[in-house]
Amino acid sequence: MIQTQIGEVIVGAYLRVINDCELVSYNQRSKEAGRQMELDVLGVKSTNGKQTVYACGVVTHIRGSLYSGSPDEEGWWSKYGNTSYQHSLECIFHKFEEDYDLVTSVFDDAEEYKFHFWSPYVSEGHLTDGLEEMTQQFENDYDESIELIINGEYTKRVRELRERASENKNGYDELAFRFFQILEHMREG
């Protein structure tokens, strides 16, 4: 079993506490033999019989880069910076393709799918431009959008979660939220 990473539990806490997801699960894998699909964070929200499924990719590297390596194939990502940037964009795009396959087959009766990419720090320029193109390419290919929750938007969402933690002492069974509650309710002396 894959160990859940801190960035994933922050996203899961956001899905449960802010987005009101009843179900939050981490590192879901496909049962299909030969496919190593892995969804970082899955959230399911049901409201008035309508089901919304959140599929979140999470990269919590704090130096601005995402993945190292060289791209496996040519693609739209080939025009963005060096091979490491291209490899990052290729990996993230293919991961969302696999996430799409997983959630639309497992939750085939859901009314809505929301795809998110969360990262606290992504270098401005080639990577952010490439991620913007990735969202357009994904929408063209799958008729679904990917919301980029990176840099300032990531900070805004974490602040929202911390603010909720400062106002609330209820347990949500979400480790990151509990951590924020402790930080927000500490007392001096």
TIVO-2410 file (N, C-alpha, C; in nm, 3 decimals):
# residues 189
REC num residu      c1      c2      c3 atome chaine
REC   1      M   0.083  -0.118   0.000     N      A
REC   1      M   0.000   0.000   0.000    CA      A
REC   1      M   0.088   0.124   0.000     C      A
REC   2      I   0.047   0.223  -0.076     N      A
REC   2      I   0.121   0.347  -0.087    CA      A
REC   2      I   0.087   0.437   0.030     C      A
REC   3      Q   0.190   0.496   0.089     N      A
REC   3      Q   0.168   0.586   0.202    CA      A
REC   3      Q   0.114   0.720   0.151     C      A
REC   4      T   0.011   0.769   0.216     N      A
REC   4      T  -0.047   0.897   0.182    CA      A
REC   4      T   0.050   1.009   0.219     C      A
REC   5      Q   0.067   1.103   0.129     N      A
REC   5      Q   0.159   1.215   0.149    CA      A
REC   5      Q   0.087   1.334   0.212     C      A
REC   6      I   0.161   1.422   0.277     N      A
REC   6      I   0.102   1.536   0.348    CA      A
REC   6      I   0.022   1.626   0.254     C      A
REC   7      G   0.071   1.648   0.133     N      A
REC   7      G  -0.004   1.731   0.038    CA      A
REC   7      G  -0.139   1.670   0.005     C      A
REC   8      E  -0.143   1.538  -0.002     N      A
REC   8      E  -0.269   1.469  -0.031    CA      A
REC   8      E  -0.369   1.485   0.083     C      A
REC   9      V  -0.322   1.478   0.208     N      A
REC   9      V  -0.415   1.492   0.320    CA      A
REC   9      V  -0.465   1.637   0.333     C      A
REC  10      I  -0.387   1.733   0.290     N      A
REC  10      I  -0.436   1.872   0.287    CA      A
REC  10      I  -0.549   1.884   0.186     C      A
REC  11      V  -0.530   1.828   0.067     N      A
REC  11      V  -0.634   1.831  -0.035    CA      A
REC  11      V  -0.758   1.755   0.012     C      A
REC  12      G  -0.738   1.639   0.073     N      A
REC  12      G  -0.851   1.562   0.124    CA      A
REC  12      G  -0.929   1.638   0.230     C      A
REC  13      A  -0.858   1.708   0.317     N      A
REC  13      A  -0.925   1.790   0.419    CA      A
REC  13      A  -1.008   1.900   0.353     C      A
REC  14      Y  -0.954   1.960   0.250     N      A
REC  14      Y  -1.029   2.064   0.179    CA      A
REC  14      Y  -1.157   2.005   0.118     C      A
REC  15      L  -1.144   1.890   0.055     N      A
REC  15      L  -1.262   1.827  -0.006    CA      A
REC  15      L  -1.368   1.795   0.098     C      A
REC  16      R  -1.327   1.741   0.212     N      A
REC  16      R  -1.424   1.703   0.315    CA      A
REC  16      R  -1.483   1.824   0.387     C      A
REC  17      V  -1.398   1.916   0.430     N      A
REC  17      V  -1.443   2.026   0.516    CA      A
REC  17      V  -1.503   2.142   0.436     C      A
REC  18      I  -1.441   2.181   0.329     N      A
REC  18      I  -1.487   2.297   0.252    CA      A
REC  18      I  -1.588   2.256   0.145     C      A
REC  19      N  -1.558   2.149   0.071     N      A
REC  19      N  -1.648   2.106  -0.037    CA      A
REC  19      N  -1.756   2.010   0.010     C      A
REC  20      D  -1.754   1.971   0.137     N      A
REC  20      D  -1.857   1.883   0.195    CA      A
REC  20      D  -1.866   1.745   0.128     C      A
REC  21      C  -1.753   1.689   0.091     N      A
REC  21      C  -1.753   1.552   0.037    CA      A
REC  21      C  -1.778   1.453   0.150     C      A
REC  22      E  -1.868   1.359   0.127     N      A
REC  22      E  -1.895   1.255   0.226    CA      A
REC  22      E  -1.785   1.149   0.226     C      A
REC  23      L  -1.726   1.128   0.111     N      A
REC  23      L  -1.624   1.026   0.095    CA      A
REC  23      L  -1.497   1.092   0.045     C      A
REC  24      V  -1.387   1.068   0.113     N      A
REC  24      V  -1.255   1.111   0.067    CA      A
REC  24      V  -1.164   0.990   0.080     C      A
REC  25      S  -1.094   0.960  -0.027     N      A
REC  25      S  -1.007   0.843  -0.028    CA      A
REC  25      S  -0.875   0.880  -0.096     C      A
REC  26      Y  -0.770   0.811  -0.056     N      A
REC  26      Y  -0.636   0.843  -0.104    CA      A
REC  26      Y  -0.574   0.726  -0.180     C      A
REC  27      N  -0.499   0.760  -0.285     N      A
REC  27      N  -0.419   0.663  -0.361    CA      A
REC  27      N  -0.500   0.544  -0.409     C      A
REC  28      Q  -0.612   0.574  -0.472     N      A
REC  28      Q  -0.697   0.468  -0.527    CA      A
REC  28      Q  -0.633   0.412  -0.653     C      A
REC  29      R  -0.632   0.280  -0.661     N      A
REC  29      R  -0.574   0.212  -0.778    CA      A
REC  29      R  -0.681   0.133  -0.850     C      A
REC  30      S  -0.660   0.120  -0.977     N      A
REC  30      S  -0.749   0.039  -1.059    CA      A
REC  30      S  -0.725  -0.108  -1.029     C      A
REC  31      K  -0.832  -0.187  -1.033     N      A
REC  31      K  -0.818  -0.333  -1.016    CA      A
REC  31      K  -0.777  -0.399  -1.146     C      A
REC  32      E  -0.782  -0.325  -1.255     N      A
REC  32      E  -0.754  -0.379  -1.386    CA      A
REC  32      E  -0.609  -0.425  -1.396     C      A
REC  33      A  -0.589  -0.550  -1.433     N      A
REC  33      A  -0.454  -0.606  -1.444    CA      A
REC  33      A  -0.373  -0.531  -1.549     C      A
REC  34      G  -0.248  -0.504  -1.517     N      A
REC  34      G  -0.158  -0.441  -1.612    CA      A
REC  34      G  -0.166  -0.290  -1.615     C      A
REC  35      R  -0.263  -0.231  -1.547     N      A
REC  35      R  -0.275  -0.085  -1.544    CA      A
REC  35      R  -0.242  -0.037  -1.403     C      A
REC  36      Q  -0.152   0.054  -1.394     N      A
REC  36      Q  -0.111   0.106  -1.264    CA      A
REC  36      Q  -0.170   0.243  -1.238     C      A
REC  37      M  -0.295   0.261  -1.277     N      A
REC  37      M  -0.361   0.389  -1.252    CA      A
REC  37      M  -0.367   0.413  -1.102     C      A
REC  38      E  -0.336   0.535  -1.063     N      A
REC  38      E  -0.346   0.571  -0.922    CA      A
REC  38      E  -0.399   0.713  -0.913     C      A
REC  39      L  -0.509   0.728  -0.844     N      A
REC  39      L  -0.571   0.858  -0.822    CA      A
REC  39      L  -0.527   0.908  -0.685     C      A
REC  40      D  -0.461   1.023  -0.680     N      A
REC  40      D  -0.405   1.074  -0.554    CA      A
REC  40      D  -0.514   1.095  -0.450     C      A
REC  41      V  -0.614   1.176  -0.483     N      A
REC  41      V  -0.722   1.204  -0.388    CA      A
REC  41      V  -0.855   1.198  -0.463     C      A
REC  42      L  -0.946   1.121  -0.407     N      A
REC  42      L  -1.081   1.105  -0.462    CA      A
REC  42      L  -1.179   1.162  -0.360     C      A
REC  43      G  -1.272   1.243  -0.407     N      A
REC  43      G  -1.378   1.294  -0.321    CA      A
REC  43      G  -1.512   1.270  -0.388     C      A
REC  44      V  -1.612   1.234  -0.309     N      A
REC  44      V  -1.747   1.214  -0.363    CA      A
REC  44      V  -1.844   1.293  -0.277     C      A
REC  45      K  -1.924   1.373  -0.344     N      A
REC  45      K  -2.025   1.456  -0.277    CA      A
REC  45      K  -2.161   1.425  -0.339     C      A
REC  46      S  -2.258   1.399  -0.255     N      A
REC  46      S  -2.395   1.376  -0.302    CA      A
REC  46      S  -2.485   1.482  -0.243     C      A
REC  47      T  -2.557   1.551  -0.330     N      A
REC  47      T  -2.650   1.655  -0.287    CA      A
REC  47      T  -2.779   1.640  -0.366     C      A
REC  48      N  -2.888   1.618  -0.294     N      A
REC  48      N  -3.020   1.605  -0.358    CA      A
REC  48      N  -3.018   1.504  -0.473     C      A
REC  49      G  -2.955   1.391  -0.451     N      A
REC  49      G  -2.949   1.286  -0.552    CA      A
REC  49      G  -2.849   1.309  -0.663     C      A
REC  50      K  -2.778   1.420  -0.659     N      A
REC  50      K  -2.677   1.451  -0.761    CA      A
REC  50      K  -2.539   1.418  -0.704     C      A
REC  51      Q  -2.463   1.340  -0.780     N      A
REC  51      Q  -2.330   1.298  -0.733    CA      A
REC  51      Q  -2.222   1.372  -0.811     C      A
REC  52      T  -2.130   1.434  -0.735     N      A
REC  52      T  -2.014   1.500  -0.792    CA      A
REC  52      T  -1.890   1.424  -0.747     C      A
REC  53      V  -1.805   1.389  -0.842     N      A
REC  53      V  -1.682   1.314  -0.812    CA      A
REC  53      V  -1.563   1.406  -0.840     C      A
REC  54      Y  -1.477   1.420  -0.740     N      A
REC  54      Y  -1.355   1.500  -0.751    CA      A
REC  54      Y  -1.237   1.405  -0.770     C      A
REC  55      A  -1.159   1.431  -0.873     N      A
REC  55      A  -1.036   1.355  -0.897    CA      A
REC  55      A  -0.921   1.455  -0.892     C      A
REC  56      C  -0.835   1.440  -0.792     N      A
REC  56      C  -0.730   1.540  -0.768    CA      A
REC  56      C  -0.591   1.479  -0.782     C      A
REC  57      G  -0.513   1.541  -0.867     N      A
REC  57      G  -0.371   1.512  -0.875    CA      A
REC  57      G  -0.298   1.609  -0.784     C      A
REC  58      V  -0.202   1.559  -0.708     N      A
REC  58      V  -0.133   1.642  -0.609    CA      A
REC  58      V   0.018   1.625  -0.625     C      A
REC  59      V   0.088   1.737  -0.640     N      A
REC  59      V   0.234   1.736  -0.643    CA      A
REC  59      V   0.280   1.840  -0.542     C      A
REC  60      T   0.346   1.795  -0.436     N      A
REC  60      T   0.383   1.885  -0.327    CA      A
REC  60      T   0.534   1.902  -0.323     C      A
REC  61      H   0.589   1.951  -0.434     N      A
REC  61      H   0.730   1.985  -0.438    CA      A
REC  61      H   0.739   2.135  -0.413     C      A
REC  62      I   0.825   2.177  -0.324     N      A
REC  62      I   0.828   2.319  -0.285    CA      A
REC  62      I   0.946   2.396  -0.345     C      A
REC  63      R   1.006   2.340  -0.447     N      A
REC  63      R   1.116   2.410  -0.515    CA      A
REC  63      R   1.075   2.460  -0.653     C      A
REC  64      G   0.949   2.443  -0.690     N      A
REC  64      G   0.901   2.496  -0.816    CA      A
REC  64      G   0.903   2.399  -0.931     C      A
REC  65      S   0.981   2.292  -0.919     N      A
REC  65      S   0.984   2.191  -1.025    CA      A
REC  65      S   0.886   2.081  -0.988     C      A
REC  66      L   0.847   2.003  -1.085     N      A
REC  66      L   0.749   1.898  -1.059    CA      A
REC  66      L   0.814   1.761  -1.063     C      A
REC  67      Y   0.855   1.714  -1.180     N      A
REC  67      Y   0.919   1.583  -1.193    CA      A
REC  67      Y   1.047   1.599  -1.272     C      A
REC  68      S   1.142   1.509  -1.249     N      A
REC  68      S   1.263   1.510  -1.330    CA      A
REC  68      S   1.259   1.391  -1.425     C      A
REC  69      G   1.331   1.403  -1.534     N      A
REC  69      G   1.335   1.296  -1.631    CA      A
REC  69      G   1.320   1.352  -1.771     C      A
REC  70      S   1.304   1.262  -1.867     N      A
REC  70      S   1.285   1.300  -2.006    CA      A
REC  70      S   1.151   1.247  -2.054     C      A
REC  71      P   1.086   1.320  -2.145     N      A
REC  71      P   0.957   1.272  -2.194    CA      A
REC  71      P   0.972   1.140  -2.268     C      A
REC  72      D   0.868   1.057  -2.259     N      A
REC  72      D   0.869   0.927  -2.325    CA      A
REC  72      D   0.829   0.937  -2.471     C      A
REC  73      E   0.756   1.042  -2.507     N      A
REC  73      E   0.707   1.055  -2.643    CA      A
REC  73      E   0.694   1.202  -2.678     C      A
REC  74      E   0.675   1.230  -2.807     N      A
REC  74      E   0.650   1.366  -2.853    CA      A
REC  74      E   0.504   1.399  -2.825     C      A
REC  75      G   0.478   1.524  -2.798     N      A
REC  75      G   0.340   1.568  -2.776    CA      A
REC  75      G   0.335   1.718  -2.766     C      A
REC  76      W   0.218   1.770  -2.735     N      A
REC  76      W   0.201   1.915  -2.724    CA      A
REC  76      W   0.299   1.975  -2.623     C      A
REC  77      W   0.345   1.895  -2.525     N      A
REC  77      W   0.435   1.942  -2.419    CA      A
REC  77      W   0.576   1.968  -2.468     C      A
REC  78      S   0.609   1.923  -2.589     N      A
REC  78      S   0.746   1.932  -2.641    CA      A
REC  78      S   0.795   2.075  -2.658     C      A
REC  79      K   0.705   2.171  -2.661     N      A
REC  79      K   0.747   2.311  -2.683    CA      A
REC  79      K   0.772   2.388  -2.554     C      A
REC  80      Y   0.762   2.320  -2.440     N      A
REC  80      Y   0.773   2.389  -2.312    CA      A
REC  80      Y   0.904   2.358  -2.241     C      A
REC  81      G   1.002   2.447  -2.257     N      A
REC  81      G   1.125   2.441  -2.180    CA      A
REC  81      G   1.211   2.319  -2.204     C      A
REC  82      N   1.282   2.280  -2.100     N      A
REC  82      N   1.375   2.168  -2.110    CA      A
REC  82      N   1.303   2.034  -2.095     C      A
REC  83      T   1.379   1.925  -2.105     N      A
REC  83      T   1.317   1.792  -2.101    CA      A
REC  83      T   1.251   1.763  -1.967     C      A
REC  84      S   1.302   1.820  -1.859     N      A
REC  84      S   1.240   1.798  -1.728    CA      A
REC  84      S   1.101   1.861  -1.723     C      A
REC  85      Y   1.088   1.983  -1.774     N      A
REC  85      Y   0.956   2.047  -1.780    CA      A
REC  85      Y   0.862   1.964  -1.869     C      A
REC  86      Q   0.913   1.922  -1.983     N      A
REC  86      Q   0.831   1.845  -2.077    CA      A
REC  86      Q   0.787   1.713  -2.013     C      A
REC  87      H   0.879   1.648  -1.943     N      A
REC  87      H   0.846   1.523  -1.876    CA      A
REC  87      H   0.738   1.546  -1.770     C      A
REC  88      S   0.749   1.654  -1.695     N      A
REC  88      S   0.649   1.686  -1.593    CA      A
REC  88      S   0.511   1.701  -1.657     C      A
REC  89      L   0.504   1.779  -1.763     N      A
REC  89      L   0.375   1.803  -1.830    CA      A
REC  89      L   0.319   1.674  -1.889     C      A
REC  90      E   0.406   1.594  -1.949     N      A
REC  90      E   0.362   1.465  -2.005    CA      A
REC  90      E   0.307   1.375  -1.895     C      A
REC  91      C   0.380   1.363  -1.784     N      A
REC  91      C   0.335   1.276  -1.673    CA      A
REC  91      C   0.201   1.322  -1.617     C      A
REC  92      I   0.188   1.451  -1.593     N      A
REC  92      I   0.065   1.503  -1.534    CA      A
REC  92      I  -0.052   1.483  -1.629     C      A
REC  93      F  -0.031   1.510  -1.758     N      A
REC  93      F  -0.139   1.492  -1.855    CA      A
REC  93      F  -0.184   1.346  -1.861     C      A
REC  94      H  -0.088   1.255  -1.871     N      A
REC  94      H  -0.124   1.112  -1.877    CA      A
REC  94      H  -0.191   1.067  -1.748     C      A
REC  95      K  -0.149   1.122  -1.636     N      A
REC  95      K  -0.212   1.087  -1.509    CA      A
REC  95      K  -0.359   1.129  -1.509     C      A
REC  96      F  -0.388   1.247  -1.561     N      A
REC  96      F  -0.528   1.290  -1.568    CA      A
REC  96      F  -0.608   1.208  -1.668     C      A
REC  97      E  -0.544   1.163  -1.775     N      A
REC  97      E  -0.614   1.072  -1.867    CA      A
REC  97      E  -0.654   0.944  -1.793     C      A
REC  98      E  -0.562   0.890  -1.714     N      A
REC  98      E  -0.592   0.769  -1.637    CA      A
REC  98      E  -0.696   0.796  -1.528     C      A
REC  99      D  -0.686   0.911  -1.463     N      A
REC  99      D  -0.786   0.948  -1.362    CA      A
REC  99      D  -0.925   0.957  -1.425     C      A
REC 100      Y  -0.932   1.014  -1.544     N      A
REC 100      Y  -1.059   1.023  -1.616    CA      A
REC 100      Y  -1.116   0.884  -1.641     C      A
REC 101      D  -1.032   0.795  -1.693     N      A
REC 101      D  -1.078   0.658  -1.719    CA      A
REC 101      D  -1.128   0.591  -1.592     C      A
REC 102      L  -1.057   0.610  -1.483     N      A
REC 102      L  -1.093   0.546  -1.357    CA      A
REC 102      L  -1.226   0.599  -1.303     C      A
REC 103      V  -1.239   0.729  -1.289     N      A
REC 103      V  -1.361   0.782  -1.225    CA      A
REC 103      V  -1.483   0.769  -1.314     C      A
REC 104      T  -1.467   0.778  -1.445     N      A
REC 104      T  -1.584   0.766  -1.531    CA      A
REC 104      T  -1.629   0.621  -1.547     C      A
REC 105      S  -1.541   0.526  -1.520     N      A
REC 105      S  -1.585   0.386  -1.524    CA      A
REC 105      S  -1.639   0.342  -1.389     C      A
REC 106      V  -1.576   0.382  -1.279     N      A
REC 106      V  -1.622   0.342  -1.146    CA      A
REC 106      V  -1.748   0.420  -1.106     C      A
REC 107      F  -1.751   0.547  -1.137     N      A
REC 107      F  -1.865   0.634  -1.103    CA      A
REC 107      F  -1.937   0.675  -1.231     C      A
REC 108      D  -1.977   0.576  -1.310     N      A
REC 108      D  -2.034   0.605  -1.441    CA      A
REC 108      D  -2.170   0.673  -1.436     C      A
REC 109      D  -2.235   0.675  -1.321     N      A
REC 109      D  -2.365   0.741  -1.310    CA      A
REC 109      D  -2.356   0.878  -1.242     C      A
REC 110      A  -2.236   0.927  -1.217     N      A
REC 110      A  -2.220   1.060  -1.155    CA      A
REC 110      A  -2.266   1.167  -1.254     C      A
REC 111      E  -2.324   1.272  -1.198     N      A
REC 111      E  -2.370   1.382  -1.283    CA      A
REC 111      E  -2.256   1.477  -1.319     C      A
REC 112      E  -2.155   1.482  -1.234     N      A
REC 112      E  -2.049   1.580  -1.256    CA      A
REC 112      E  -1.915   1.524  -1.210     C      A
REC 113      Y  -1.812   1.554  -1.289     N      A
REC 113      Y  -1.675   1.519  -1.254    CA      A
REC 113      Y  -1.595   1.648  -1.245     C      A
REC 114      K  -1.514   1.659  -1.141     N      A
REC 114      K  -1.427   1.776  -1.126    CA      A
REC 114      K  -1.284   1.726  -1.112     C      A
REC 115      F  -1.199   1.775  -1.199     N      A
REC 115      F  -1.059   1.738  -1.198    CA      A
REC 115      F  -0.978   1.857  -1.148     C      A
REC 116      H  -0.893   1.833  -1.050     N      A
REC 116      H  -0.810   1.938  -0.990    CA      A
REC 116      H  -0.663   1.897  -0.996     C      A
REC 117      F  -0.578   1.995  -1.017     N      A
REC 117      F  -0.434   1.975  -1.000    CA      A
REC 117      F  -0.388   2.071  -0.891     C      A
REC 118      W  -0.339   2.015  -0.780     N      A
REC 118      W  -0.296   2.092  -0.663    CA      A
REC 118      W  -0.143   2.089  -0.652     C      A
REC 119      S  -0.083   2.207  -0.638     N      A
REC 119      S   0.060   2.215  -0.610    CA      A
REC 119      S   0.091   2.351  -0.548     C      A
REC 120      P   0.164   2.354  -0.435     N      A
REC 120      P   0.189   2.481  -0.367    CA      A
REC 120      P   0.282   2.575  -0.443     C      A
REC 121      Y   0.370   2.518  -0.524     N      A
REC 121      Y   0.466   2.604  -0.593    CA      A
REC 121      Y   0.503   2.542  -0.726     C      A
REC 122      V   0.466   2.613  -0.832     N      A
REC 122      V   0.502   2.574  -0.968    CA      A
REC 122      V   0.572   2.694  -1.030     C      A
REC 123      S   0.690   2.673  -1.085     N      A
REC 123      S   0.766   2.781  -1.146    CA      A
REC 123      S   0.685   2.849  -1.256     C      A
REC 124      E   0.684   2.982  -1.251     N      A
REC 124      E   0.614   3.061  -1.354    CA      A
REC 124      E   0.691   3.049  -1.485     C      A
REC 125      G   0.620   3.047  -1.594     N      A
REC 125      G   0.682   3.041  -1.725    CA      A
REC 125      G   0.645   2.913  -1.797     C      A
REC 126      H   0.747   2.835  -1.834     N      A
REC 126      H   0.723   2.715  -1.913    CA      A
REC 126      H   0.623   2.620  -1.846     C      A
REC 127      L   0.639   2.597  -1.716     N      A
REC 127      L   0.549   2.502  -1.648    CA      A
REC 127      L   0.407   2.554  -1.637     C      A
REC 128      T   0.392   2.678  -1.593     N      A
REC 128      T   0.255   2.731  -1.580    CA      A
REC 128      T   0.189   2.745  -1.717     C      A
REC 129      D   0.266   2.788  -1.817     N      A
REC 129      D   0.210   2.796  -1.953    CA      A
REC 129      D   0.171   2.658  -2.004     C      A
REC 130      G   0.257   2.560  -1.978     N      A
REC 130      G   0.227   2.423  -2.021    CA      A
REC 130      G   0.106   2.366  -1.950     C      A
REC 131      L   0.091   2.396  -1.821     N      A
REC 131      L  -0.027   2.348  -1.748    CA      A
REC 131      L  -0.154   2.411  -1.804     C      A
REC 132      E  -0.148   2.537  -1.842     N      A
REC 132      E  -0.264   2.602  -1.904    CA      A
REC 132      E  -0.301   2.531  -2.035     C      A
REC 133      E  -0.200   2.500  -2.116     N      A
REC 133      E  -0.230   2.428  -2.240    CA      A
REC 133      E  -0.283   2.288  -2.209     C      A
REC 134      M  -0.231   2.225  -2.105     N      A
REC 134      M  -0.279   2.092  -2.066    CA      A
REC 134      M  -0.429   2.097  -2.037     C      A
REC 135      T  -0.474   2.200  -1.967     N      A
REC 135      T  -0.617   2.209  -1.935    CA      A
REC 135      T  -0.699   2.222  -2.062     C      A
REC 136      Q  -0.650   2.298  -2.158     N      A
REC 136      Q  -0.721   2.313  -2.286    CA      A
REC 136      Q  -0.723   2.182  -2.363     C      A
REC 137      Q  -0.609   2.114  -2.366     N      A
REC 137      Q  -0.599   1.986  -2.437    CA      A
REC 137      Q  -0.692   1.883  -2.375     C      A
REC 138      F  -0.696   1.878  -2.242     N      A
REC 138      F  -0.782   1.783  -2.171    CA      A
REC 138      F  -0.929   1.812  -2.201     C      A
REC 139      E  -0.964   1.939  -2.201     N      A
REC 139      E  -1.102   1.976  -2.230    CA      A
REC 139      E  -1.138   1.939  -2.374     C      A
REC 140      N  -1.047   1.959  -2.468     N      A
REC 140      N  -1.071   1.920  -2.607    CA      A
REC 140      N  -1.088   1.770  -2.620     C      A
REC 141      D  -1.006   1.693  -2.549     N      A
REC 141      D  -1.006   1.547  -2.563    CA      A
REC 141      D  -1.119   1.481  -2.485     C      A
REC 142      Y  -1.156   1.536  -2.369     N      A
REC 142      Y  -1.248   1.466  -2.278    CA      A
REC 142      Y  -1.374   1.546  -2.243     C      A
REC 143      D  -1.384   1.667  -2.291     N      A
REC 143      D  -1.499   1.753  -2.261    CA      A
REC 143      D  -1.514   1.776  -2.111     C      A
REC 144      E  -1.403   1.776  -2.041     N      A
REC 144      E  -1.398   1.804  -1.897    CA      A
REC 144      E  -1.281   1.900  -1.875     C      A
REC 145      S  -1.290   1.981  -1.772     N      A
REC 145      S  -1.182   2.076  -1.745    CA      A
REC 145      S  -1.100   2.030  -1.624     C      A
REC 146      I  -0.979   2.080  -1.617     N      A
REC 146      I  -0.893   2.060  -1.501    CA      A
REC 146      I  -0.874   2.197  -1.436     C      A
REC 147      E  -0.909   2.206  -1.310     N      A
REC 147      E  -0.888   2.331  -1.237    CA      A
REC 147      E  -0.748   2.328  -1.178     C      A
REC 148      L  -0.670   2.430  -1.209     N      A
REC 148      L  -0.534   2.441  -1.157    CA      A
REC 148      L  -0.539   2.515  -1.024     C      A
REC 149      I  -0.502   2.445  -0.919     N      A
REC 149      I  -0.496   2.503  -0.785    CA      A
REC 149      I  -0.349   2.505  -0.747     C      A
REC 150      I  -0.281   2.607  -0.798     N      A
REC 150      I  -0.136   2.617  -0.784    CA      A
REC 150      I  -0.100   2.756  -0.734     C      A
REC 151      N   0.018   2.766  -0.676     N      A
REC 151      N   0.076   2.892  -0.633    CA      A
REC 151      N  -0.023   2.971  -0.547     C      A
REC 152      G  -0.062   3.090  -0.590     N      A
REC 152      G  -0.149   3.176  -0.509    CA      A
REC 152      G  -0.284   3.114  -0.480     C      A
REC 153      E  -0.340   3.041  -0.576     N      A
REC 153      E  -0.471   2.976  -0.553    CA      A
REC 153      E  -0.458   2.866  -0.448     C      A
REC 154      Y  -0.349   2.793  -0.451     N      A
REC 154      Y  -0.323   2.691  -0.348    CA      A
REC 154      Y  -0.316   2.757  -0.211     C      A
REC 155      T  -0.240   2.866  -0.202     N      A
REC 155      T  -0.227   2.939  -0.076    CA      A
REC 155      T  -0.364   2.985  -0.027     C      A
REC 156      K  -0.445   3.038  -0.117     N      A
REC 156      K  -0.579   3.084  -0.081    CA      A
REC 156      K  -0.663   2.970  -0.024     C      A
REC 157      R  -0.658   2.854  -0.086     N      A
REC 157      R  -0.737   2.739  -0.040    CA      A
REC 157      R  -0.690   2.691   0.097     C      A
REC 158      V  -0.559   2.688   0.118     N      A
REC 158      V  -0.508   2.644   0.249    CA      A
REC 158      V  -0.545   2.746   0.356     C      A
REC 159      R  -0.540   2.873   0.323     N      A
REC 159      R  -0.584   2.976   0.419    CA      A
REC 159      R  -0.732   2.959   0.453     C      A
REC 160      E  -0.812   2.928   0.353     N      A
REC 160      E  -0.955   2.903   0.377    CA      A
REC 160      E  -0.974   2.786   0.473     C      A
REC 161      L  -0.896   2.682   0.454     N      A
REC 161      L  -0.903   2.565   0.542    CA      A
REC 161      L  -0.858   2.602   0.683     C      A
REC 162      R  -0.751   2.680   0.695     N      A
REC 162      R  -0.703   2.722   0.827    CA      A
REC 162      R  -0.804   2.813   0.896     C      A
REC 163      E  -0.868   2.899   0.819     N      A
REC 163      E  -0.971   2.986   0.878    CA      A
REC 163      E  -1.086   2.903   0.933     C      A
REC 164      R  -1.128   2.804   0.856     N      A
REC 164      R  -1.235   2.715   0.904    CA      A
REC 164      R  -1.189   2.642   1.029     C      A
REC 165      A  -1.063   2.601   1.033     N      A
REC 165      A  -1.009   2.532   1.151    CA      A
REC 165      A  -1.010   2.623   1.273     C      A
REC 166      S  -0.988   2.752   1.253     N      A
REC 166      S  -0.988   2.846   1.367    CA      A
REC 166      S  -1.128   2.868   1.422     C      A
REC 167      E  -1.230   2.847   1.340     N      A
REC 167      E  -1.369   2.870   1.380    CA      A
REC 167      E  -1.438   2.745   1.430     C      A
REC 168      N  -1.372   2.631   1.419     N      A
REC 168      N  -1.441   2.504   1.438    CA      A
REC 168      N  -1.357   2.411   1.524     C      A
REC 169      K  -1.422   2.344   1.618     N      A
REC 169      K  -1.352   2.246   1.702    CA      A
REC 169      K  -1.405   2.105   1.679     C      A
REC 170      N  -1.494   2.088   1.581     N      A
REC 170      N  -1.549   1.956   1.551    CA      A
REC 170      N  -1.443   1.869   1.484     C      A
REC 171      G  -1.453   1.739   1.507     N      A
REC 171      G  -1.364   1.645   1.440    CA      A
REC 171      G  -1.418   1.608   1.304     C      A
REC 172      Y  -1.333   1.599   1.206     N      A
REC 172      Y  -1.372   1.559   1.071    CA      A
REC 172      Y  -1.300   1.433   1.026     C      A
REC 173      D  -1.223   1.373   1.114     N      A
REC 173      D  -1.142   1.256   1.077    CA      A
REC 173      D  -1.050   1.285   0.959     C      A
REC 174      E  -1.003   1.408   0.952     N      A
REC 174      E  -0.906   1.447   0.850    CA      A
REC 174      E  -0.782   1.500   0.922     C      A
REC 175      L  -0.672   1.429   0.908     N      A
REC 175      L  -0.549   1.459   0.981    CA      A
REC 175      L  -0.500   1.602   0.958     C      A
REC 176      A  -0.499   1.648   0.834     N      A
REC 176      A  -0.449   1.783   0.807    CA      A
REC 176      A  -0.537   1.889   0.872     C      A
REC 177      F  -0.668   1.868   0.868     N      A
REC 177      F  -0.758   1.964   0.930    CA      A
REC 177      F  -0.737   1.968   1.080     C      A
REC 178      R  -0.718   1.852   1.141     N      A
REC 178      R  -0.692   1.846   1.285    CA      A
REC 178      R  -0.563   1.920   1.319     C      A
REC 179      F  -0.462   1.903   1.236     N      A
REC 179      F  -0.335   1.974   1.255    CA      A
REC 179      F  -0.358   2.125   1.251     C      A
REC 180      F  -0.435   2.172   1.152     N      A
REC 180      F  -0.465   2.315   1.144    CA      A
REC 180      F  -0.547   2.361   1.265     C      A
REC 181      Q  -0.638   2.278   1.313     N      A
REC 181      Q  -0.715   2.314   1.433    CA      A
REC 181      Q  -0.622   2.334   1.553     C      A
REC 182      I  -0.527   2.245   1.569     N      A
REC 182      I  -0.432   2.257   1.681    CA      A
REC 182      I  -0.353   2.387   1.667     C      A
REC 183      L  -0.302   2.414   1.548     N      A
REC 183      L  -0.225   2.538   1.527    CA      A
REC 183      L  -0.310   2.662   1.555     C      A
REC 184      E  -0.434   2.659   1.510     N      A
REC 184      E  -0.519   2.777   1.523    CA      A
REC 184      E  -0.574   2.797   1.663     C      A
REC 185      H  -0.573   2.692   1.746     N      A
REC 185      H  -0.628   2.704   1.881    CA      A
REC 185      H  -0.522   2.700   1.991     C      A
REC 186      M  -0.396   2.715   1.955     N      A
REC 186      M  -0.290   2.719   2.056    CA      A
REC 186      M  -0.304   2.846   2.140     C      A
REC 187      R  -0.260   2.835   2.264     N      A
REC 187      R  -0.270   2.949   2.356    CA      A
REC 187      R  -0.132   2.984   2.408     C      A
REC 188      E  -0.114   3.109   2.436     N      A
REC 188      E   0.011   3.158   2.494    CA      A
REC 188      E   0.008   3.138   2.645     C      A
REC 189      G   0.125   3.115   2.704     N      A
REC 189      G   0.144   3.110   2.848    CA      A
REC 189      G   0.063   3.010   2.913     C      A
***
